[in-house]
């Protein structure tokens, strides 16, 4: 059995298409198919549902893929550990980030790269929380920055980073006086530009509005904060944004931010990593960096 055979099988499971899997592995499609066929012979198990095209893995194939993912992850971890013994922690940390936390990822990746100068980081942003956990489970990500909901905290190593507070973003009207805050009930009357409903960040906002006995009209949905800001600037829509985004963008010309008052306890954003098995040296470096960044006990950013 060769590592490349396991890599081909995992790629086929991920891509669900022979040609795309072969392209991902930089081999020809016949070479990939033949390598998987030989793996089936060696294991004496049918791994693929045979047909004119890829129709899925067999039940046995699904189990072998899970084991193959672990073997390949352990192999990569071993290579990283050997490299760290030669020259210090080195390699690429793969980190998934939910859209609302994208502006704060640098507060983790910056210290990480300073502390471990041979480490590089690959960020995958605008992922739903469920996408992050799925990719961590499949060893496609080393960690994720997401909401630390109860189901997350029970399944992963967690490292709280900060609490997410909110502000209402509107077009600036010089004729209207500025206010220190606005209620969720009042904000609900405005036409909204929001994140898609599949995103955990959007569902949290829906819960805030529901707690206030209100609902809001999501006339525009986007997973891009740049698009959200652009839509609000037209004056046709408002948006609820995490207050941490003001640390990055401030209050852009033509826009106004007003604190949203009241509501439930602010959700916690943090780093998650796998809880099972020994962590790789890269994940250990990521976790060690996150430990000193917990700001969840601080007051709201608006109050600071």
KAMOFEN-V975161 format. One record per pair of residues at least 24 apart in sequence whose ideal C-beta (glycine too) atoms are under 10 Angstrom apart, sorted by the first residue. I is the first residue (numbers start at 1). J is the second residue. Records with the same first field share a line. If there is no record, write none. Layout:
I=J + J
This chain:
1=38 + 39 + 42 + 43 + 68 + 71
2=35 + 38 + 39 + 42
3=68 + 71 + 72 + 75
4=31 + 32 + 35 + 39
5=32 + 34 + 35 + 36 + 37 + 38 + 39 + 40 + 42 + 43 + 68
6=35 + 36 + 39 + 64 + 65 + 67 + 68 + 69 + 70 + 71 + 72 + 75
7=32 + 35 + 68 + 71 + 72 + 75
8=32 + 33 + 34 + 35 + 36 + 39 + 68
9=35 + 36 + 39 + 40 + 47 + 48 + 57 + 61 + 64 + 65 + 68 + 69 + 72
10=64 + 65 + 66 + 68 + 69 + 71 + 72 + 138 + 139 + 140
11=36
12=36 + 47 + 48 + 54 + 57 + 61 + 65
13=47 + 48 + 54 + 56 + 57 + 61 + 62 + 64 + 65 + 66 + 68 + 69 + 138
14=65 + 69 + 135 + 138 + 140
15=54
16=53 + 54 + 55 + 56 + 57
17=53 + 54
18=48 + 53 + 54
19=53 + 54
20=54
21=54
36=61
39=64 + 68
40=64
65=138
66=137 + 138 + 139
68=139
69=137 + 138 + 139 + 140
70=139 + 276 + 277
71=139
72=139
73=138 + 139 + 140 + 142 + 274 + 277 + 280
74=139 + 277 + 278 + 280
76=139 + 142 + 280 + 282
77=139 + 142 + 277 + 278 + 279 + 280 + 281 + 282 + 283
78=280 + 281
79=280
80=119 + 280 + 281 + 282 + 283 + 285
81=278 + 280 + 281 + 282 + 284
82=281
83=118 + 281 + 282
84=116 + 118 + 119 + 280 + 281 + 282 + 284 + 285
85=281
87=118
88=116 + 117 + 118 + 119 + 281 + 285
89=115 + 116 + 117 + 118 + 119 + 280 + 281 + 282 + 284 + 285 + 286 + 288
90=116 + 117 + 118 + 119 + 120 + 281 + 282 + 285
91=116 + 118 + 119 + 120 + 142 + 280 + 281 + 282 + 285
92=119 + 120 + 121 + 122 + 142 + 282
93=119 + 120 + 121 + 122 + 123 + 141 + 142 + 143 + 280 + 282 + 283 + 285 + 286 + 289
94=121 + 122 + 123 + 124 + 135 + 136 + 139 + 140 + 141 + 142 + 143 + 144 + 282 + 286
95=121 + 122 + 123 + 124 + 125 + 132 + 141 + 142 + 143 + 144 + 145 + 271 + 273 + 286
96=122 + 123 + 124 + 125 + 126 + 127 + 128 + 129 + 131 + 132 + 133 + 134 + 135 + 136 + 140 + 141 + 142 + 143 + 144 + 145 + 146 + 272
97=123 + 124 + 125 + 126 + 127 + 132 + 141 + 143 + 144 + 145 + 146 + 269 + 271
98=125 + 126 + 127 + 128 + 129 + 131 + 132 + 144 + 145 + 146 + 147 + 164 + 195 + 199 + 200 + 201 + 223 + 269
99=125 + 126 + 127 + 128 + 195 + 196 + 199 + 200 + 201 + 202 + 222 + 223 + 224 + 225 + 228 + 242
100=126 + 145 + 146 + 147 + 164 + 166 + 195 + 199 + 200 + 201 + 202 + 204 + 205 + 225 + 241 + 242 + 244 + 245 + 267 + 269
101=125 + 144 + 145 + 146 + 147 + 161 + 162 + 164 + 201 + 242 + 244 + 245 + 269 + 270 + 271
102=126 + 127 + 145 + 225 + 242 + 244 + 245 + 248
103=225 + 241 + 242 + 244 + 245 + 246 + 247 + 248 + 249
104=145 + 161 + 162 + 164 + 242 + 244 + 245 + 247 + 248 + 269 + 293 + 295
105=145 + 161 + 271
106=248
107=145 + 161 + 162 + 244 + 247 + 290 + 293 + 295
108=143 + 145 + 159 + 161 + 270 + 271 + 286 + 289 + 290 + 293
109=145 + 286 + 289
110=289
111=288 + 289 + 290 + 292 + 293
112=282 + 285 + 286 + 288 + 289 + 290 + 293
113=289
114=289
115=285 + 288 + 289 + 292
116=281 + 282 + 285 + 286 + 288 + 289
119=281 + 282 + 285 + 286 + 289
121=282 + 286
125=223 + 224 + 225
126=195 + 199 + 222 + 223 + 224 + 225
127=199 + 223
128=195 + 196 + 198 + 199 + 200 + 201 + 202 + 223
129=198 + 199 + 200 + 201 + 203 + 272
130=198 + 199 + 200
131=198 + 199
132=156 + 200 + 272
133=272
136=272 + 273 + 274 + 275
137=274 + 276
139=274
141=272 + 273 + 274
142=273 + 274 + 279 + 280 + 282 + 283 + 285 + 286 + 287
143=271 + 272 + 273 + 274 + 279 + 282 + 283 + 286 + 287 + 290
144=270 + 271 + 272 + 273
145=269 + 270 + 271 + 272 + 290
146=200 + 201 + 269 + 270 + 271 + 272
147=200 + 201 + 203 + 204 + 267 + 268 + 269 + 270 + 272
148=267 + 268 + 269 + 270 + 271 + 272 + 296
149=200 + 204 + 267 + 268
152=200 + 268 + 270 + 272
153=268 + 270 + 272
154=275
155=272 + 274 + 275 + 276
156=270 + 271 + 272 + 273 + 274 + 275 + 276
157=270 + 271 + 272 + 273 + 274 + 275 + 276 + 279 + 283 + 287 + 290
158=268 + 270 + 271 + 272 + 273 + 275 + 290
159=270 + 271 + 272 + 273 + 286 + 287 + 288 + 289 + 290 + 291 + 292 + 293 + 294
160=268 + 269 + 270 + 271 + 290 + 291 + 293 + 294 + 295 + 296 + 297
161=244 + 268 + 269 + 270 + 271 + 290 + 293 + 294 + 295 + 296
162=242 + 243 + 244 + 266 + 268 + 269 + 270 + 293 + 294 + 295 + 296 + 297 + 298 + 301
163=242 + 243 + 244 + 265 + 266 + 267 + 268 + 269 + 270 + 295 + 296 + 297 + 298 + 299 + 300 + 301
164=201 + 204 + 242 + 243 + 244 + 266 + 267 + 268 + 269 + 301
165=242 + 243 + 244 + 259 + 260 + 263 + 266 + 267 + 299 + 300 + 301 + 302 + 303
166=204 + 205 + 208 + 240 + 241 + 242 + 243 + 244 + 257 + 259 + 260 + 261 + 263 + 266 + 267 + 300 + 302
167=239 + 240 + 241 + 242 + 243 + 244 + 245 + 246 + 251 + 256 + 257 + 258 + 259 + 260 + 301 + 302
168=192 + 232 + 238 + 239 + 240 + 241 + 256 + 257 + 258 + 259 + 260
169=193 + 225 + 228 + 229 + 231 + 232 + 233 + 237 + 238 + 239 + 240 + 241 + 245 + 246 + 249 + 251 + 252 + 255 + 256 + 257 + 258
170=232 + 233 + 235 + 237 + 238 + 239 + 255 + 256 + 257 + 258
171=231 + 232 + 233 + 234 + 235 + 236 + 237 + 238 + 254 + 255 + 256
172=233 + 235 + 251 + 252 + 253 + 254 + 255 + 256 + 257
173=235 + 256
174=256
176=256
178=256 + 257 + 258
179=256 + 258 + 259 + 261
180=258 + 259 + 261 + 302
181=258 + 259 + 260 + 261 + 262 + 302
182=238 + 258 + 259 + 260 + 261 + 262
183=212 + 214 + 260 + 261 + 262 + 263
184=208 + 209 + 210 + 211 + 212 + 213 + 214 + 216 + 240 + 260 + 261 + 262 + 263
185=209 + 211 + 212 + 213 + 214 + 262
186=212 + 214 + 258 + 260 + 261
187=212 + 214 + 216 + 238 + 239 + 240 + 258 + 260 + 261
188=212 + 213 + 214 + 215 + 216 + 217 + 238 + 240
189=214 + 216 + 217 + 238
190=216 + 217 + 219 + 236 + 237 + 238 + 239 + 240
191=216 + 217 + 218 + 219 + 220 + 236 + 237 + 238
192=216 + 217 + 218 + 219 + 220 + 221 + 228 + 231 + 232 + 237 + 238 + 239 + 240
193=218 + 219 + 220 + 221 + 222 + 227 + 228 + 229 + 230 + 231 + 232 + 234 + 236 + 237 + 238 + 239 + 240
194=218 + 219 + 220 + 221 + 222 + 228 + 231 + 237 + 238 + 239 + 240
195=221 + 222 + 223 + 224 + 225 + 228 + 239 + 240 + 241
196=221 + 222 + 223
197=221
198=223
199=223
200=267
201=240 + 241 + 242 + 267 + 269
202=240
204=240 + 263 + 264 + 266 + 267
205=239 + 240 + 241 + 260 + 263
207=263 + 264 + 267
208=240 + 260 + 262 + 263 + 264 + 266 + 267
209=240 + 263
210=264
211=262 + 263 + 264
212=260 + 262 + 263 + 264
216=240
225=249
229=254 + 255
232=256
242=266 + 267 + 269 + 301
243=300 + 301 + 302
244=269 + 295 + 301
246=301 + 302
247=301
257=302
258=302
259=300 + 301 + 302 + 303
260=302
261=302
266=296 + 300
268=294 + 296
269=295 + 296
270=294 + 296
